[in-house]
């Protein structure tokens, strides 16, 4: 597939500055809402003209380091449950590798349409979550089916690799609605995310080759995210989450609609 349409523009200083802004905004969203980094940054990058595979690879490269710190913190604090974490991780690695392979080996135009549809669905999920809230059925002693968790992890990781995001928005709400303690759901999902993101990133590097991989974009996303993190923490205290979540959902829906329109030749 063509992973470098518009390469000259994508290598320009102006584009890299915009990438830094994207990384800052995406982390601001994620740090404030606890979700949305991958979905927000991938949607914005693809709408700017970056090929879906390059966008997803760059986002996951940055997420590896963020997930490492986050996952280690949750593990140290005892927020991750082994019976949730292990099935999600094993199946997530498999689903992520398959999703990355699918994304790289499908022609650019059809996969852009698929990615646009996935991101549109994620935007609708975000919008629904913040419009109607989540059902919180807490049962700390609840036992979980390893088979069901494996299906969840596989599906979420495949969507995450293809769409550039979706692991957290799919896994965490599902576990909470099913009765998991929010801290156990968030901790287990965050710890598993490190291994899933690492597997996806390695797969992209192998399939794309170092000559097409964009470490500059990944580094900019990471650096901007580090700068945005403390601001997001402060914003968490000040901004109404429901309003911000609704706005993010609307933005993702609008941008994904543009990706779909471009893929089918409307724009």
N, C-alpha and C positions, 0 to 999 in steps of 0.2 A: 504494500500500500504506500501511497505518497504521504510521508510524515513531515514534509517540509514545504508545503505550499506557501508561497509568499515568504521564503526564507530571508531575503534581504531585509524586508521590513521587520521581520521578527528578530533580526540581529541588531537592529538599530538601537541607539542610546535611548531614544524616546520610548521605544517599546519596553526596554528594561526598566525604565523609570515607572511606567504604568504597571509593570509586573510587581514592583516593590509596593506600589499603592494597593494593588490587588491583595498581596500577602498581608499587608497591614490591616486592610478592611476585613479580610477573611478571619484573621486571628481575633480581631475586635468582636466580630460576630460570635465566633466559637467561644472565646473567653467570657463573653457576657451571657450567652444562652446555654453553654455547655454542649453545643453541637453545631455542625454546619461548616467547619473549616474546608473539608474536601469538596462538598457540594458547591459552596460559594466560590472558592478559588477556581475550581475546574470550569464552572459555568462561565465565569468572567474570562478566563484564559481562552477558552474555545470560542467565545463570542468575539474575542479580539483577533481571531484568525489562527490560533495555534492548533495544530492537529490533535485530535482526541488522545492518541497514544502518547504524544509528547507531554500534553497537559497532565494526563493521569500519572505518568512516570515522574514528572517534576513534583507534583503535589505529594505523591507517596514518599519520595525521597526526603522531602521536608518533614513529613509526618513521622518517619521512622524515629527521628531524634526527639520530637515532641512526645511521641507515644512512649519512648524509652523512659523519659523523666517522669511522665505522668503514671505509667504503669508501675514503675519501681516505687513511687510514692504510695500508690494504693496497696501494693503488696506489703510494704513495710508497715502500713497502718492496719493491715488485716481486712481490707475492704474486698479483696478478691477471694471468691470461693472456688476451691479446686474442682468441685463437681460441675460448676458452670464454666470455668475458665478452660479446662482441658478439652472438652468436646468442641467448644467454639473455636479454639486455636487450631486443632488438628484439621477439622473440616474447613475452617476459614483459609488455612494455607492452601489446601487443595483447590477450593473455589476461587481464590485469588489468582493462583497460577493459571487456571483454565480461563478465567476472565481476561487476564493480561494477554494470553496467547490469542484468544478470540479477537481482542481489540486490535492487535498488531497485524493480524493476518487477513482481516476483512478490508476490502477497498474503502478508501477514505469517505466517499460520499454516503454509501449505505450505513457505515458505522456512525457517521455524524448524525444521521437520522435516528438510529437506535439510541445513541448517547443523549440526544435531545429529548427523546421520549422518556428515558430513564430520569433525566434531570427534571423534566416536567412533573413526573410522578413524585419525585422527592420534594419538589417545591409545594405540591399539593399536600403531601404528608406534613411538611413543616407548617403550612398554613392551617391545616385541620387541627394539628396538635395545639397551636397557640390560640386558635379561635374557640375550641371546645374543651381544651384541657385534656389531662390524662387521668385515667382511673387508677388510683393507687391502692391496691389490695395487698397489704403487707403481711407476709407470713414467713418469719425468719426460719422456721423449721421445714418449710416446703421442700420436697424432693423433686428433682427434675429428671425428665427422661433424657438420657444421653443421645438417643436417636433423634428426638425432636430438636435438641440443642444443636446437633450436628447438621440437621437440615437448615436450621436458622443460620448457623455460621457459614455454611457453604453458599447459601443464597445471598446473604449480606455481603460476603467477600467478593463474590462474582459481580454483583451490582457495583460494589465499591471500585473494583478494578476497571470495569467498563465505563462507569460514569465518573470516575475520579473522586468519588465520595459516596457515603451511604452506610458505612459500617456502623457508626454510632447511632444515626437516626433510625436505622432498622432494628438493630439488636437491643439497644437500651429500652426504648418504649415498649417493645414486645415483652421483654423480661419483666418490666414493672407492671404492665397490664396483667401478666400471668401470675403476679403475686410476689415477685422478688422484692426484697428490701432495696430501695433505691441505691443505697451505698454499695450493696453487693452487686447489683446490676451494673452500675457505673464502673466500679473497681474491676470487676471481671472483664467487662468489655474493653476497658482501657488497657489492661494488661495484655489481653489477647491481641489487641490492635497492633502492638509493637511487632509481634511475630508475623502477623498477616501483612502489614505494610512492608516489612523487610522482605518477605517472600515475593510480594508483588513487584517491589523495586528491583530485586535481583533478576526476576523474570524479564522485566522490561529492558534492563541493561543487556542481558544475553540476547534477546530477540532483536532489539533495535541496533545494538552495537554502540560503542562509545562515540563513534563519529556523529551519530544522530541524537544521542542523549544530551540533554541540556542542563549540565550541572550549574551553569550560571543562573538559570531561572530558578532551579531548586534552592540554590544558596540565597538568592534574593528573597524568595518566599519565606525561608527560614529566618533570615536576618530581620526582615520586616515583622515577622510574627513575634520574635523575641522583644522587639521594641514595643509592639502593641500589647503584649501580655499584661504588663502592670497597669496600663491605661484601661484595659478591659476589666481588670479586677476592680478598679475604682468605679468604672461605669456600671458594674454589676450592682453596686449599692445605690446608684442614682437613677438609672433608667428603668422604666416599666418593661419587664420582660415580655409581657403579652403583646404590647404595641410593637416593640422591636422585632419580635418573632414573626408577627403578621407582615411587617414590612419586608423582612428577609424572604419570607415565602413568596410574596408578590414579586420581588426583584428576581428571584430564581425562576419563577414561572414566566415572567416577561422575557428574560434572556434566553431561556430554553426554547420558548416559542420562536424567537429570532433564529436560533440554531436550526430548528426544524424547518422553518420557512426557507432558510438558505439552502438546506440539504435538498429540498424538493423543488428549488428553483424559483420560489416566489420573490425573493429579494437577492 
